[in-house]
Amino acid sequence: MSDNRIQKAPTDVGLENLVREELLALLRDVTEQRDNLLSKYEAMAFQVDESVREIAADQLDAQENAKRAEASEHRAEQEATHVTELSRQLDEERRKRAEISAEFSRFRDAMKDAPVEDPWGVLWRAVSQIVSNSVGWMRAKIPPDSPFLPWFDRAIELAKAAGRLAWRWGKALFEWAKPRVIDLWKRLASEGARRINKE
């Protein structure tokens, strides 16, 4: 029995050594595979990080491009609105100019056909019509909510009153001076004729 135990012992030790070497080899293979997997995983993780950064950068670029496109679209809408408003103002100015031209045409026709009995009255009406149209045009240029508008209206009323007064005084002065100037002219003409006859 002791012989069997002695013979068996070296075989068990060899078997154990063989199994240990196989286990160590297997452990080395597993460790190597693990290291390979870890390095591959790290490479994949690095690629994923790079891809995430690229995707984030692309997403940021896409958002910025979308914002720029939205801003450009908003600017284009504002420009279109501005162009529409300018076009409306231009049409309004053309309409007003056509009205003024038609008014002047009617005035010319009326003056052409009207008998001139009172040249001063005709001149006064022409001047007042021109001034009235000019004042209306200037007043239309002032915004309705402007604090300057009441002052403009007061200045126009004052100018009208001063113009009427100056017109009356000028007409009265002319009427007063007309016979005197004619009389003075007659005296000068007769005095000149008398002196020529003396020579």
C-alpha positions, 0 to 999 in steps of 0.5 A: 500500500505504501508503494502505491502511495509513493508511486502515485505521488510523483504522478500527482505532482506532475499532474499538478505541475501540468495543470498549474502550467496549463492554468498559468498559460490559460491565465496568461491568455485570458490576461492578454485577451483582457489587455487586448480588449481593454486597449480596444475598448479604450480606442473605441472610447477615444473614438466615441469621445471624438465622435461626440465632440464632432457631433456636438460641434456639428450640432452647435454649427447647425444651431448657429446656422439656424439662428443666422437663417432665422435672423436673415429671414427676419431681416428680409421680412423687415426689409420687405416691410420697409420697401412696402412702406416706402412704396406706399409713401411714394405712391402717396407723394405721386398722388399728392403731386398729381392733385397739386398739378391738377389744381394748378391746371384748373387754376390756370384754366380759370385764370385764362378764361376769367376777365381781369377786372381786379388784377390785385385780387387775381394776384392775391388769389394766386399767391394765397393758393400757392402759399396754401398748397405749400403750407399744406404740403409742409404740414403733411410732412410733420407727424400728427403726434409731434409737439411741433405741430401746434406751434407750426399752426400758430406760426401759420396763423400769425403769418396769415394775419401779418400777410393780410395786414401787409396786403391791406396796407400795401394796397392802401399805400398804392391807392394813396400813392397812385394819384400823387405819383401820376401828378408828380409825373405830369409835373415833371413831364411839363417841367421837362417840356417847359425847359426844352421849349426855353432852350 
